[in-house]
Amino acid sequence: MTHPALCSLVIACAAVISSPLAPAQTPQSPAAPSQSAESAKPPEFFLPAVAAYAKPDERGLRRDESGLRRWESRDLVWYVHLADAGELSVRVELGQPAAAAPDSAKPDLSKLTGTLSLSALDAAGNQSSATLRLSDSTKAVGDPNLGSRVPDTLAPNLPTLGPLTISRDGYVRLTLHAEGLKDAGLLRGLTLVGDAAKDAHTSTVERRNAASVHLNYPLEPGEQVEWFYGEVRALTDPVHSYYEVLGFHRGYFGIQVNSPTERRVIFSVWDAGGEKNDRGRVPDENRVKLLAKGDGVVAGDFGNEGTGGHSHLVYPWKTGENYKLLLGARIDADATIYTAYFFFPERHDWGLIASFRAPRDAKHPHGLYAFNENFGGSNGDARRVCEFSNAWVRHPDGTWRELLEAKFTHDGHGKEQRRDYAAWTKGPGFILSNGGFIDRPTLVGDLSLGIPAGADEAKEFASKFGQAIKRDAQAKTPELDLDAIRALATPATPQPPARR
């Protein structure tokens, strides 16, 4: 199909695909063919340019809803799941559609120089590629130098290349590379043409984050939680990863990768009142108040995801090592005081992260959860894998219960766009994975660790745990209530047992 308002380049690829994975959505291609043309042409599937990842980075690239500009100096990468066997061609869509710009605003294909290449890496790890010299762009499809396998159902007078071979069904990585190309204008995307495009699936939106994945820990009816304990082990560590360990109805506590050189321990608590973005609009009676913070901890405000009190410690936690986190809660009139502690393995001791007073609460922690989040979209194609283990809650009477059950969920991005997520159990832990364009998603549902540890195995924390908390609290000048911190530290809090 040729849209009269588009300047198109064609790269033809033959694909042999087997074993369909699952039904897939097929976004509209740039132009709808007539009924007679549709019956004569193979299916088409459009990959929007805004869904592509820019390699090595985004610098200088301009994105908007119509496509990409200044794209020629970097590689662009799309991931598409191919499920059907058959031939596959790829058309590079340049220029605005007819309704958006006059012909004079579109690039003149005959004046473009340089080369374009497309490489395909399939699920079996096999790679093939093809290169197009733009000076040959006026050659017709019938040119014998272009090969006899070019389908004559493609638009005439457009350049083509010989076929690529995809050896296995699943996710295919398509990389578009330009060499010596300038002033090509707007890149709208790639159009896949052929039988293999029929049941293709990809993310078609500008958001390039991996889907967020969650564990939701059910509580028993009437269960009251004073302490919430959990352990975390990052198995991969791409930048823009947040592995949240102890989540509850008013806040979250976990570890984060902020840059190639900086990692953090983060604890935040939401304000009351439901303001979504601007903490300056939150009245004082609804504001979370900082009571104390540990050595080196930075505390302040946050917004744009609700508002509240934020704290973080820059700390070089290591991939593959296990870390322990503990959240305490004490009801104080119409509020609840939440205090977060982190165990520092290098000094074999617990340390205070922060303590916040949350107004209009007066409840014990509930809605307990953990999650794996990719909070930046530039590398949502990287895989993030994390283990959450040894999760326990302690009741006001001092008894502990291990959290052996969890419900796996994901956000709406995982439902509509991304399918590269998974959850499973291994030994004493739940594993959450997202990103990386793995082939098979895990269905939303229940997970179980199986055998609980017996109540008789519960042991006390070492006495220095309580002493360390007191020392941390007394070393600071709390902004409000020192007694609230001391109350949490006395007596020493029991240690959840290790699982059998």
Residue, then its C-alpha position, 0 to 999 in steps of 0.5 A: m500500500t502507498h499513502p500518497a502523502l508519505c515519503s516511504l523507504v522499504i526494507a523487505c524481510a522474510a520471516v519464518i515464525s512458528s508457535p503463536l504465543a497469544p492474541a495480540q492487538t494490531p494498531q492502525s497503520p498510517a493509512a487505511p487501504s481500500q477494500s479491494a487493495e486490502s484483499a490483495k495485500p498482506p496484513e500490516f502492523f505499525l510500530p510508532a517511532v515514539a515507542a522506540y528506544a534511542k541508543p546510546d542515549e536521548r541527547g538531541l532527540r526530539r519526541d512528540e506525538s507525531g514521531l521523532r526528529r533529529w533521529e538520524s545520529r543514533d540507533l533506534v530500537w523496537y521490540v515486537h512479538l511475532a507470532d505468525a509464519g509468513e513473509l515480513s517487510v518493513r517500511v520506514e515511514l517519513g514525513q507528516p501525513a497529508a492532513a498535517a503538512p503540505d508536500s513541500a514539508k516532506p523530505d524529497l527522497s531523491k535528494l537524501t544520501g547515506t545509508l539505512s540498515l535494519s538488523a533483526l535479533d530473534a528469540a533464538g539469538n540469531q541475527s541478520s541484517a540488510t542495508l539500503r543505499l539511499s542513492d538507489s532509492t529510485k529503483a523500481v521493485g522490478d529491478p533484477n538486482l534487488g532479488s526475485r523474492v521481493p513481493d510484487t504486492l508492495a508499492p511500486n517504485l520503492p527500493t527494497l533489499g533481500p530478505l532477513t530470516i527469523s529462526r524462532d517465534g517470540y520477541v524480535r529486536l529491530t534496530l534501525h541505523a542511519e549512516g551519513l543521513k541528514d535532514a530526513g525530517l520526521l520519522r513516524g515509525l516502521t510499518l511491518v507488512g506480511d503474514a507475520a504482521k497479522d498477530a504481532h504485538t508491541s507497546t505502541v505508546e511513548r511510555r517506555n518504562a517496564a510495567s510495574v509488578h507487585l506483591n500484595y500480602p493479605l492480612e487475616p480479619g482483624e489482624q493488627v500489625e505493629w511491626f513489619y519486617g522483610e528482606v530484599r536481594a536485587l538480582t539485577d540492577p539497571v539504573h532507574s530501578y526501585y525495589e520496594v520492600l515494606g509498603f503499607h497504606r500510608g507509605y513505602f520503604g525500599i532500595q533504589v538505583n538512581s544513577p551508575t554511581e548512586r544507590r539509596v535507601i528510601f522511606s516516604v509517608w503520604d500526607a492526608g487529604g489526597e493532594k496529588n501534586d503540590r505539597g504547598r497546597v496541603p494544610d498543616e494539619n494534613r502534613v506528615k511531620l518528620l520526628a527524627k532521622g539517622d546519620g547521613v539521611v536526607a529528609g524533605d518533601f515530595g509531590n507529583e505522586g501524592t504528597g508527603g514526607h520523604s527521606h533517603l540515605v545514599y548507601p552502596w548496597k550491593t547486587g546479590e546481597n540480602y538486606k533487612l528492613l523493619l517498619g514500626a508503627r505506634i498510634d498517637a492520638d489521631a495519628t500514627i508514627y511510622t519509623a523505618y530501620f535498616f540493617f547495615p551488614e558491614r557494622h552488624d547493626w541496625g540504624l534509623i532511617a527516619s520517623f514520621r508522624a502521619p496525621r488523620d490516621a490512627k491505624h496500624p499498617h494495612g494494605l501491605y505490599a512490595f513491588n518492582e518498579n522501573f521509574g525512568g523510561s529511557n531503559g525500560d528494555a532492561r530486565r529487573v529481577c528482585e527477590f523478596s523474602n522472610a516477610w513477617v508481621r508482629h502483633p501488639d501481643g508480641t506474636w509473629r506471623e510469617l507472610l507466606e501468601a501473596k497476590f501478584t498484580h501489575d499496572g495497566h501498562g502491563k495489561e495493555q502494552r507490555r507483556d514482559y513481566a513474571a512472578w514466581t516463588k523460589g525457596p523462602g522468597f517471591i521473585l518479581s521480574n519486569g522488562g527485558f522483553i521476555d516471551r511469556p508473562t505470568l498471569v495475575g494470581d496467587l503465589s504461596l511459599g508453602i511450609p511456615a516456620g513454627a511459632d516456637e522458632a521465634k527469637e529475640f533481637a540481640s539486646k544491642f538492637g534496642q540500644a542502637i535505636k535509642r542511641d540513634a534517637q538520642a543523637k538527633t534533635p527531633e523536630l517534634d517528639l523525642d519521646a515517640i522515638r524512645a517509645l518505639a525503641t523500648p523494649a527491644t523488638p523481637q527478631p523474626p525467625a529464619r525460615r526452615 
